[in-house]
């Protein structure tokens, strides 16, 4: 039996610097020479909150800029020299003209995420237009037919991953909002754009994942964790806990393609060490417009000591619901209202695989900080997570049994005679229909006429809309989850309370 050994399962000084970044990390203020910028830390600009552009005519310049988030200078793809790109604050009903100038050596594009517009203006190369070639200027023109919190980003190559993303806030015309005005009145209004950054060439990252899909997973089962399970479950129990995962060539901690092994998590373009800060006065109502502009990361967001009242999801007004925490993935947005009373609060957004976090502070004055939680320990997936829909119905549920440690196990007695399963769990195919499947009470690595199957993938995923998700199941908090489909008119969200 294989016992994965992870030699880098704890933080070392180098990795801690990479995860937390450096306090002054960001876009270089000026760059007469890259070597000079690397040797002179005074050239670093702390640029946490993106500049704001308004009006009906806007010019955006796409170019490369040197950045330093971790102590190593790299080149980023920026708009107007900023990460994040400038926040565009526009108004519903206006006809806008946005001129995009490409100063890169390769083609670029801007996609307006979630915006209703003519398809020619959507900004997806090869589908809605040909892209913006080097040296060219493309003019986007469209009428704003909606309001809410949205974002924009490149749809070319890995440019989004290297910094080309920004917030798009469309203010409603008077009387147009679907949520009661009292829920929209805010004394402070902050964009909270979460993202992630890697010092590696994104193509190199992609190439590594093609070779080994969990190369960045540093939370794999270790020898110490095995002996810990031996003390709790006994020797056979510890082996059985790992046996099925190994037979299927799956990983119980395969929660994300990337992790803090290569990523630094950013809040408004600021590293955790940099600590983005927003100010308030006691009694203020503060609106926080959370945007997940990450290339990879799902974030679990909370503000210890504060309730979050969600008033908008993906730009759509919703009936307000108050929660302690919410999870959202790349491309999603949530607007929340908070009413801080103390001097300082930490805005804490930990990555779903628990390898690191983005962090900021709400405070009554600059320089104040609040305690920063440690990321929660990573949890193992259960077999129920990996099985997917299992063909639906009661069969899939009947086949799953829980052990004394809460780990879901397969009840092989429920499998019909010729049923077999490959390591990516496709199929549950009957032996009479698949000559390669052999009657067995154990899981086999099946092959098909297309060759060997793909590791670590579920072909029949289950929606599990009533499940808060791995890492959030045993927390005594209200956690946000969608209730049915989000709709453009007064949507509904619900919460799960343990």
BELWO-V828803 format. One line per field, one symbol per residue. phi: phi as a letter, one per 20 degrees, with the letter a starting at -180 (. if undefined). psi: psi as a letter, one per 30 degrees, with the letter a starting at -180 (. if undefined). burial: I if it has 9 or more other C-alpha atoms within 8 Angstrom, else O. A space follows every 10 residues. Layout:
phi=???
psi=???
burial=???
This chain:
phi=.edfddfcec fdgffffffe mdfegrfffb bfafffffec fffedfceef fddcoeccdc debebfcbdc ocecedecdl mccffgfedd cgnfedcced dddfecfbac defneeafff dfndgncdae ndfgnecdde caeedbcpec bcafdcldff fdpebbecdd fffgnefeeg gfeefcfcbc edeebbccff fgffffffff ebfdfeeedf gdggfffffg fednffffff fefffffeld cfdedbfdbf fcddedclmc fgfflgccdb dgnfededef cedffbeedd dbcgncedde dbclndfcfg cdcebbdbdg neccdcdccf cefbceedce ffemeabdbb cdbebfnfcc gdffgfffdf fefffefmfl nmmfgffffd ceefenefce effeffgeec befdmfolef gfecfeedga ecedeeccfe ofeeflbdec fdflfedfog nceddebecf bfdmefcfcl fccccdce
psi=kkjkkjfhfl kleeeeeeef alegkakkel ifkeeeeefj fffkkjiekk lkkllfkkkk jklkkkljfg fkklkljlkh gkjllkkjja kkfkkkjjkj kjglfllalk kjjgkjlkff gfhjkfefaf ljlkflkkjk klkjgllaja lllkgkbgee fgfiklkjkj kklkgfkfkk efffjkfkjk kijkalkkfl keeeeeeeee ejfgfgjggl kleeeefeee fefleeeeee efeeeeefhl kfgiflelaf ffkkkkjhgk leeeikkkll kkfkkkkjjk kjglfekkkj kljkfkkjjk fkkhfkklkk kklfllkllk flkkklklik eaekkkjjjk leggfallka kklflkfkll kjlkklkklk lleeeffafh flafeeeffk kkafggkklk jfffklegkl kafggldhkk effjffkkkl glkljllafg allklhkkfi kkehfgkflk fgfhkilkkk kkjakklfji lklllkj.
burial=OOOOOIOOOO OOOOIIIIII IIIIIIIIOO IOOOOIIIOO OOIIIIIIOI OOIOOIOIOI IIIIIIIIII OOIOOIIIII IIIIIIIIII IIIIIIIIII IIIIOOIIII IIIOOOIOOO IIIIIOOIIO IIIIOIIOOI IIIIOIIIII IIIIIIOOII IIIIIIIIII IIIOOOIOIO OOIOOIOIII IIIIIIIIOO OIOOIOOIIO OOIOOIIIII IIIOOIIOII OOIIIOIIOO IOIOIIIIII IIIIOIIIII IIIIIIIIII IIOIIIIOII OIOIIIIIII IIIIIIIIII IIIOOIIIII IIIIIIIIII IIIIIIIIII IIIIIIIIII OOOIIIIIII IIIIIIIIII IIIIOOOIIO OOOOIOOIOO IIIIOIIIII OOOOIIOIII IIOOOOIIIO IOOOIOOIII IIIIIIOIII IOOOOOIIII OOIIIIIOOO OOIOOIOIII OOOOIOOIOO OOIOOOIIII IIIOOIOOOI IIIIIIOO
